[in-house]
């Protein structure tokens, strides 16, 4: 089965593989950037970001020489901003310690910020031709179905079993194509819902397909209810400028700019929450005026509904107590400051107002 599985999968991939800009690229940096962008993000979304990124930062040295705000601006909209910050930090390390070239060694790759077990092996196999398996969400789904795994794949035991299967069935000398083929199959054919088993090159080898269990694999742990937070944000004006604050580097959306505010506590009204938050964050007193808008966004582990209000200061000067920096900016330069989706929505409404 091992030889047949690899043979069928590779034949299918070499006939049907998508023409993606990082495939066959001579520079391992291209694979690295693509793999980081593709974490928890669809290929269709990544394509335009990837092309723009490589045009702006064509080499590791170019990325290392940039400033972080420039990097975050280019990444804006892709989400999971720690990926961009880690790419930037890792590029500086590669320039300083590896002569500007990604090391062809899994342990050395894993020592770089943002490169874990999967990404290191993807770079090693796709760029350097080394015999390492990879396991991402697509690979988990394909292997869980082919081998009819009953263990939840999002547990330590399940993860270990998937990695074992991936390594056991890896064809020597063809890891790059084989790994991409597994991922491609999961993306295009062996999809989460309604897998196209009739056109799958592994249908004859797939145990779940033989048993009619393909839609029940992979098994996962029961989902936990996603928490929802109600948040208030302040659009504070003074002399034609609006106040924005830079989020702490090590937190959610680290390094991005926002309109200050925070979560409502139980039994607290939105205006009361905003007055309290601005006092805590900026040491300032505000008067809360009309509501500018309501903005919603779903993060990985929680959801947010933010109510933004037009506010004015009450004879007090805001101070930077909890942020990296605060700035008064004219509305027309708000696009120059990297922001998360909700704050970008607020800034666009300000510009359109």
C-alpha positions in Angstrom: 0.0 0.0 0.0 2.9 2.4 0.8 4.3 2.3 -2.7 0.9 2.4 -4.4 -0.2 5.4 -2.3 2.8 7.5 -3.1 2.8 6.4 -6.8 -0.8 7.3 -7.3 -0.6 10.6 -5.4 2.5 11.8 -7.2 1.1 10.9 -10.6 -2.0 12.9 -9.9 -0.1 15.9 -8.5 2.3 16.1 -11.5 -0.7 16.2 -13.8 -3.0 18.6 -11.9 -0.8 20.8 -9.6 -1.8 24.4 -9.4 0.6 27.0 -10.8 1.5 28.9 -7.7 4.2 31.6 -7.6 6.2 30.0 -4.9 6.3 26.6 -6.5 9.6 25.9 -8.3 11.0 29.2 -7.0 14.8 28.9 -6.6 15.0 30.9 -3.4 14.0 29.1 -0.1 12.9 32.5 1.1 9.9 32.3 -1.3 8.8 29.0 0.3 9.3 30.4 3.8 7.1 33.5 3.1 4.4 31.4 1.4 4.3 28.8 4.2 4.0 31.6 6.9 1.2 33.3 5.0 -0.7 30.1 4.4 -0.9 29.3 8.1 -4.7 29.4 8.8 -5.3 31.4 5.5 -6.6 30.2 2.2 -4.4 30.1 -1.0 -6.8 32.5 -2.9 -6.4 35.1 -0.1 -2.6 34.7 0.1 -1.8 35.1 -3.6 -2.1 38.9 -3.9 -0.4 39.4 -0.5 2.5 37.1 -1.5 3.0 38.9 -4.9 3.0 42.3 -3.2 5.3 41.2 -0.4 7.9 39.7 -2.7 7.9 42.8 -4.9 8.4 45.0 -1.8 10.8 42.6 0.1 12.4 40.5 -2.7 15.2 39.2 -0.4 15.7 38.3 3.2 18.1 41.3 3.5 15.4 43.7 2.2 13.0 42.4 4.8 15.5 42.7 7.6 16.4 46.3 6.6 12.7 47.4 6.7 11.0 48.9 9.8 8.3 47.0 11.6 5.5 49.4 10.7 6.3 49.0 7.0 6.1 45.2 7.5 2.8 45.4 9.3 1.3 47.7 6.8 2.0 45.3 4.0 0.6 42.4 6.1 -2.6 44.3 7.0 -5.7 42.3 6.3 -4.0 38.8 6.5 -4.6 38.6 10.3 -2.5 36.7 12.8 0.0 39.5 12.9 2.5 37.7 15.0 3.4 35.8 11.8 4.6 39.1 10.2 6.5 40.2 13.3 8.2 36.8 13.5 9.1 36.9 9.8 10.7 40.3 10.4 12.6 39.2 13.5 13.7 35.9 11.8 15.0 37.8 8.8 17.2 39.9 11.0 18.6 36.8 12.6 19.2 35.1 9.3 21.1 38.2 8.1 23.1 38.4 11.3 23.9 34.7 11.9 23.4 32.9 8.5 24.8 35.3 6.0 21.3 36.2 4.8 20.5 32.6 3.7 18.0 30.2 5.3 19.9 27.3 6.8 19.3 23.9 5.2 18.9 22.3 8.6 15.7 21.6 10.5 17.0 22.3 13.9 18.5 25.6 12.8 15.2 26.5 11.1 13.2 25.7 14.2 15.4 28.0 16.2 14.1 31.0 14.2 11.0 32.9 15.4 7.8 31.7 14.0 9.2 28.5 12.5 7.9 25.4 14.2 7.9 21.7 13.4 5.7 21.9 10.3 7.2 25.0 8.7 10.8 23.8 9.2 10.1 20.6 7.5 8.1 22.2 4.7 11.1 24.5 3.9 13.6 21.5 4.3 11.6 19.3 1.9 10.3 21.8 -0.6 13.4 24.0 -0.9 16.3 21.7 0.0 15.0 18.3 -1.1 15.4 16.8 2.4 13.4 13.7 3.3 11.0 15.1 5.9 7.2 14.7 6.2 4.9 17.6 6.9 1.6 17.7 8.7 -0.9 20.6 8.3 -4.7 20.6 8.5 -5.0 19.2 4.9 -2.5 16.4 5.5 -4.3 15.5 8.8 -7.6 15.2 7.0 -6.2 13.1 4.1 -4.3 10.6 6.3 -7.1 10.4 8.8 -9.5 9.3 6.0 -7.0 7.1 4.1 -6.2 5.1 7.3 -9.6 5.6 9.0 -8.2 7.0 12.1 -10.6 6.9 15.0 -8.4 8.9 17.4 -9.2 12.7 17.5 -6.5 14.3 15.4 -6.5 17.4 17.6 -5.1 15.5 20.6 -1.5 14.7 21.4 -2.1 11.0 20.7 -3.8 11.7 17.4 -1.1 14.2 16.3 1.6 11.7 17.1 -0.1 9.1 15.0 -0.6 11.4 12.0 3.1 12.3 12.1 4.0 8.7 12.3 1.9 7.8 9.2 3.3 10.8 7.3 6.8 9.7 7.9 6.2 6.0 7.3 4.7 6.6 3.9 7.2 9.3 2.7 8.9 8.2 -0.6 12.6 8.7 -0.3 14.0 11.4 -2.6 10.5 12.8 -3.5 9.5 14.5 -0.2 9.0 17.9 -1.7 6.4 16.8 -4.4 4.8 14.2 -2.1 4.2 16.7 0.7 2.8 19.3 -1.7 0.6 16.6 -3.2 -0.9 15.6 0.1 -1.6 19.3 0.9 -3.0 19.8 -2.6 -5.3 16.8 -2.3 -6.7 18.1 1.0 -7.2 21.5 -0.4 -8.9 20.5 -3.7 -10.4 17.0 -3.4 -10.3 15.6 0.1 -12.1 18.7 1.4 -13.6 19.1 4.9 -17.2 18.8 3.6 -18.3 16.9 0.5 -15.0 15.3 -0.5 -14.8 14.4 -4.2 -14.0 10.8 -3.7 -15.0 10.0 -7.3 -12.0 11.9 -8.5 -9.5 11.1 -5.7 -6.3 9.3 -6.7 -6.3 7.5 -3.4 -10.0 6.4 -3.4 -9.0 2.7 -3.9 -6.6 2.9 -0.9 -8.8 4.9 1.4 -10.3 2.9 4.2 -12.8 5.5 5.3 -14.1 5.6 1.7 -14.5 1.8 1.6 -16.5 2.0 4.8 -18.5 5.1 3.8 -17.1 7.0 6.8 -15.2 9.7 4.9 -17.5 12.5 6.1 -17.0 11.3 9.7 -13.2 11.6 9.5 -11.1 13.2 10.8 -12.5 12.8 14.3 -12.1 15.9 16.5 -12.7 16.8 20.1 -16.1 18.4 20.9 -16.1 22.1 20.2 -16.1 24.5 23.1 -18.5 27.5 22.8 -16.7 30.6 21.5 -16.9 33.5 24.0 -18.3 36.8 22.8 -17.1 40.2 24.2 -18.8 43.6 23.9 -16.2 46.4 23.6 -16.4 50.2 23.5 -13.9 52.3 21.5 -13.2 56.0 21.8 -12.8 58.3 18.7 -11.3 61.2 20.6 -11.0 64.5 18.6 -8.9 67.6 19.3 -8.0 70.4 16.8 -9.0 68.3 13.8 -6.9 65.3 14.9 -7.9 62.0 16.3 -6.1 60.0 19.0 -4.7 56.5 18.2 -2.6 54.2 20.3 -0.1 51.5 19.5 -0.9 48.1 21.1 1.8 46.4 23.2 4.3 44.4 21.1 3.7 41.1 22.9 -0.1 40.9 22.9 -3.0 40.3 20.5 -2.4 42.5 17.3 0.9 43.5 18.8 2.4 46.7 17.3 -0.8 47.6 15.5 -2.6 50.9 16.1 -6.1 51.2 17.6 -8.7 53.6 18.9 -8.4 53.2 22.7 -11.1 51.5 24.7 -11.9 48.0 26.1 -14.4 45.4 27.3 -17.6 46.1 29.1 -17.8 44.6 32.6 -21.0 42.9 33.8 -23.8 45.4 34.3 -21.8 48.3 32.8 -23.2 50.6 30.1 -21.1 51.2 27.0 -20.4 54.9 27.9 -19.5 54.0 31.5 -17.1 51.3 30.2 -15.5 53.8 27.9 -15.0 56.4 30.6 -13.4 53.8 32.8 -11.2 52.4 30.1 -9.9 55.8 29.0 -9.1 56.7 32.6 -7.2 53.4 33.1 -5.4 53.5 29.7 -4.7 57.2 29.2 -5.3 58.8 32.6 -7.8 61.1 31.0 -11.4 62.2 31.5 -13.7 62.1 28.5 -17.3 63.0 27.5 -18.9 60.3 25.4 -21.0 61.5 22.5 -22.8 59.9 19.7 -22.2 56.4 18.4 -20.1 56.3 15.3 -20.8 52.7 14.4 -20.8 49.0 15.4 -18.0 46.7 14.2 -17.8 42.9 14.5 -15.0 40.5 14.1 -14.3 36.8 14.9 -10.8 35.9 16.1 -9.6 32.4 16.5 -10.9 31.8 20.1 -13.4 34.6 20.6 -15.7 37.1 18.9 -16.0 40.8 19.4 -18.7 43.4 18.9 -17.2 46.9 19.2 -19.3 50.1 19.6 -17.3 53.2 18.7 -18.2 56.6 20.1 -17.2 60.1 19.2 -15.6 61.5 22.4 -14.0 64.7 23.6 -11.4 65.4 26.4 -12.5 67.1 29.6 -9.6 69.4 30.5 -7.1 66.6 30.8 -4.1 65.4 28.8 -3.9 61.8 27.8 -0.8 59.9 28.8 0.7 56.7 27.5 0.0 54.3 30.4 -0.6 50.9 28.8 0.4 51.3 25.1 3.7 51.5 23.3 2.8 55.0 22.0 0.0 57.4 21.4 -0.4 59.9 18.6 -2.7 62.6 17.5 -3.1 62.2 13.7 -4.9 63.9 10.9 -7.6 61.6 9.4 -6.0 61.5 5.9 -2.8 59.8 7.3 -4.7 57.1 9.2 -4.0 54.6 6.3 -0.3 54.9 7.0 -0.8 53.3 10.4 -1.2 49.5 10.4 -4.5 48.4 12.1 -6.6 45.4 12.7 -9.8 44.8 10.9 -12.1 46.6 13.4 -9.9 49.7 13.8 -9.4 49.9 10.1 -13.2 49.9 9.7 -13.5 52.8 12.2 -10.7 54.7 10.4 -12.4 54.2 7.0 -15.7 55.5 8.5 -13.9 58.6 9.8 -12.4 59.2 6.3 -15.7 58.7 4.6 -17.5 60.9 7.1 
